[in-house]
Amino acid sequence: MPVYISGGEELLTAKITGEIDHHSSRWLRSDIDTAIMDNSPKKLRLDFSGVSFMDSSGVGLVMGRYKNMKERGGTLELVNMPKSIEKVMALAGMDRLLEEDKE
């Protein structure tokens, strides 16, 4: 599963493609965290437009990046989520967590 990372200090975007599951989430975490360390962005945007499937490993991926950015004084934004992924996030309570950051 490739992730395409672009941007820099202000905004770092990680466009994820394919499936997010137990096997792929490890590589995604590593690639995204390395980019965060290298760029120290103020905002991390996870773009789900290319994601065809996500299980609970994806929730863990998002939660970990949320904590990582919060510890660095940054924010996390989720964009282009298919309805099925929005539902998984809502069931996990991630929608409330991300809404709190916007206030």
N, C-alpha and C positions, 0 to 999 in steps of 0.2 A: 504494500500500500504506500504509494508515494504521498508526500506532503510537500507542497510548493511554498517556500517561505520568501517573503519580500518585505521591504520597508527598512526601518531603522529605529532611531531613538524615540521619535514621536509615536509612530504607529508601526507595529510589526504584525503582518498578516500571514497566517498559516492556512493555506487552502488544502483541505484534506480530501482525498479521493478514494473511492472503493469502499471496503467494509472496515468498521472499527470493531474488533473483537479481541479476545484474550491474546492472540498471537500478534496482531498488528499494533495494539496499543503500546506495547513496550517500546517499539521502534519510534512510534509517533512521539511518545513522552521524551525520549532521548533527543530526537531531532529538534523538537520545539523548545525544550529546556536549554539545549546548547545555544540556540538562536537567542533566547532570552538573556542568557549569560553574556553572550557576545555583544548584544545591542542595547541592553538595559532600556527597553521601551517603556513609555508612559502608558501605552495601551496595547494590549494583545487582542487581535481580532482572529477568532477561529471561524473560518468559512466552511460550512458544511454542504455547499452546493454540489459537490462531487461525491457525497457519501450515499451509498446505496443501502447500507445496513449498519445498525449500531446496537450492541447489547450493553449490559451493565458496565462493561469495561470502558465504554465511551463516557459514561457518567463519571467514573473514576478519573479518566483522562481530563475531563473538564474541571472536576473538583481540585485536582492537583495543580492545574495551571492557574485556577482561581486563587488558591492559597499562595502559590509562588508569586503571582503578580501583586497580591495584597501585601505580602511581606516586603516587597520592593517599593511599595507606595504607588503601584500602578493599578490599572483596571483591566477587566476582561470583557470582551464583547463577543457574542455569538450571533452569526449572521447566516442567512440563506439556509435555514434548517427546514428540511422536509417535514411535513406534518407528523410522520411517524416518529421522527427524532424529537420534535417538540413535545409529543405525548410522553416519551420516555423521560425527558428532562422534567416535565411537570410532575410525573409520578414520583420522581426522585426528589422533588422539592427544589430543584435547581432554579426554576423560574423565580421563586421568591427570593432566593439568595442573590441572584443577579439583579433583580429589581431593586433590592435594598442598596446596591452600589450606585444606582442611578439617582437616588434621592440626595 
